[in-house]
Amino acid sequence: VIWKPSPHAPLTAIAVQHILNRVVARLRIPNPFFLVVGEGAEPGQWMARDCRLPLVSATGSCEMGRSVGATVASRLGRALLELGGNNAVIVTPSADLDNALRAIVFAAVGTAGQRCTTLRRLIVHETLLDDVLARLATAYESVSIGKPWDDGILMGPLISADAVSAMQQALAEAREQGGEVVFGGEVLDGPGNFVRPAIVKSRPDMPIVARETFAPILYVMSYREWDEAIAIHNRVEQGLSSAVFTDRLTEAEMFLGAEGSDCGIANVNIGTSGAEIGGAFGGEKDTGGGREAGSDAWKNYMRRQTCTINFGKDLPLAQGVQFDLSDSK
């Protein structure tokens, strides 16, 4: 196994490799794990081109996935892609708002909005919009920001100064497109890449809403009819994680059905992010179609082989064909 981490997190990868090395040494087996660390796209491009790697599993942006997928396909290799996720939650009039708000805040703010299943779009029934916005702003006021390893901290820093700049650029574009930042978005003073999570009152047709920004920005928009909510939900190019909060079985079933969420993960009355490791984790559309966990994951790493063994003295032929061979002896 050759594995390459994000260039933003080489030290974590090196630490993991040391753990693997110790386990392998204790088991006295050849080390099957080899770490590649490097800046830029070149290491990943080399791996995608190399015919000695029958499968390339790539997690990252949709842009990266298109490049890797095309390169691997050009040599008829296999690619397992888990890419962007512009995830949404629908809040219906029958929803338990207390549970919904708790799930929304955790999914939108946890890991500082840097999880592929982070909640980025909130689609609220128009009768609830003002109440939800007010309660969200109050909840965001209480979000503890600091070093992630300290007790009681919900939100840590962004991974880099570039990520901070990308967040500020996205908020500027949202304002230019008619959005209203109703809470947060500021860069906090002091060392580190700390920001305040942002809530943006938005319209579904704003271009910035359709683009995933890896930062704690929550775009909040309203809907009137159920079909409109589903149309808003499915209008983005990505299709990773989704959720609906409802107390109506018909809405839950419609959300999970063929005319509902077009995402690889569809939840009811829980958020978009969490410990999904037991499920077939992955998404549709520009998310890449790959599955990285659950029962489907190991199959991707296997080589399929169909075997037929004849244990008898006779040789049955396909389609019942019968013929004799002349004995040349």
C-alpha positions, 0 to 999 in steps of 0.5 A: 500500500502506497499512501499519500496524505494532504500536503497540509498534514505531513506530520500527522501522516508520518506519525501514523506511519511510525505506528504502522511500522511498530505494529509490523515489526511486532508481527514480524511480517514484511512492511506493506505500508509505504508513505509518500510525502510531497508538495503539490500535485506531482506525487499524486499524478505519478501514482495515478499514471503508474501501471503498477498501481491497479487501484488508486483511491483518492479523497479530495476536491472534485477538480482533483478527482477529475484529473486522477480519474481521467489519468487512471482510466487512460491506462484502464486502471481502477479509481475509487473517488470520494470527492466534494460534498455540498451537503444540505439539510431540509427542515420541514414544518413538523421538525423537532427544532431542538434536535434539528438545531443541535444537529445543524450546529454540530454538522456546520461548525464541527471540525471548523467546516473542514469535513467532507460531510460538513453541512453547507446548505440549510433549506428551511420552510418559509414559516420557520426561517426567521425563528431558525435564523434567530436561534442559530445566531444565538447558538453560534454565539455559544460555540467555543473556539480554540485548541481542539484538544482542550476540553469543551472546544467545539471548533478549532482553526482552519488548516492554513492561511489560504483556507482563511482567505478562501473563506473571506473570499466566499463571504465577499462573493455571497454579499455581492450576489445578494446574500446577507451575513447574519452572523460571524465570518470574522478572522479572530485576533491572535496566532493561528488560523481561527475564524468565527463561523458564519451564517449567510441568509441566501438564495438557492440561485446564488452561484457561491451556494453551488460551490463548496468552500472548505470553511464554516459557512452555512448558507440558509435559504427557504422553501414553500412546497416539498417539491421545491425543497427537493429541487433546491437540495439536488441542484448542486453538482455534488452528492455526498451527504444529506438529511431531512428533519421531519415528523411525517413518515411520508416526507421521510420516505419521499426523501429516501426514495428515487424522487428524493435526495440524490446523495450517496448518504441520506439521513432522517432526523440526524445531521449530515456528519458523524461516525459513518464508518459502518455504512457504505460511505461515499456519494454520487454525481461529482462526489465520484461514486466511490465507497470507502467504508462499510461492506462495499469498501473492501470489495474495491480493493479485491481482484475479482476472479471467476473459478471453475474446477472439475473434480470428476472423470468426465468433461462436460461441455457447454451447451450440451455439445457432444463430439468424439475425438479420433484416437491417434494411438 
